[in-house]
Amino acid sequence: MQGVLSIQSHVAFGHAGNSSAVFPMQRMGLEVWPIHTVQFSNHTQYPQGWKGNVFQPEHITNIIKGLKDIDVLKQCRALITGYLGSPAQCHAVVDAVKQTKQANLGALYVCDPVMGSPKKGCIVAPGVADVLLTQLMPMADVIVPNQFELAQFVGGEIDSLEDAVKACKKALTMGPKFVLVKHLHCVSSEKFSMLLAYGNQCYLAQRPQINFDRDLVGVGDLISSVFTAGLLKGWYPDAAFKHCNEAVYGVVKRTKQLNEWEIQSIAAQQEFVLPTESFDLITCELSTNHKVKMAKKKWRYSDGHKCAG
């Protein structure tokens, strides 16, 4: 039985961290093996606060050892990490990635480098960002940063689409094979923008911006998981990216329709299988004068599966 290791935070109520990431991958047909870095009652943006604990790094180490003892690490197709509660947890993840890749050379490491967002009430422990930047992101096959996290990784400001494309190109020389910028807010205030770069390819995906009184939590975890599931299903990276954009939009739209604050992954679960809306991908190419040339991506469909045309 092949599966995906997902090492992230977990909340008892609502959808953030593994509570956001695990079900979509299962709904898309994958087995998922979750390891929690924290267990909280709810996500940290509630004004009433939250209860729970950050687990010791040995929690990760011991579970990985147990999986190794029953000889299933070789069946791990991907390892995803999100929120990490301490530098020691980060180092435990470094070891977990190494052991997983030793057992299965083809396993992907997908790193969502959560570095904290004071605006959202998400604060990471001192030292976590440093380990993410110097160890975990360079060893990852796929990184899923937001605009701020990508800027931190490449060591430069990102204030435009041109800056973002250049930053993605630079990031691809620093270890990762894929860069998915899960929120590129400098491009548009009316559309939610994401960027995918791999090889010589770069694509912009946009969907209508849906505003909430309070920012949703867990959408980034949703993006990482749905994109990873698409890759593991054998889709072309651009097809997995397009599906991810459309599926996540469907979930966010349903959340708004239901007048909820917690993302409604269960109510909108069919979106993970067959999104109800479709949005074009835009190819982005840097010209000789460092301006971005854009064009719509052409698609063909074969047997109901999206394939690059």
PyMOL commands that set and color helices and strands:
alter all, ss='L'
color gray80, all
select helices_A, chain A and resi 18-27+57-69+73-75+87-103+118-120+128-139+147-154+161-171+219-232+237-257+269-272
alter helices_A, ss='H'
color red, helices_A
select strands_A, chain A and resi 3-11+32-40+52-54+76-81+108-111+142-143+178-181+191-198+201-208+281-286+292-296+299-302+305-308
alter strands_A, ss='S'
color yellow, strands_A
deselect
rebuild
show_as cartoon
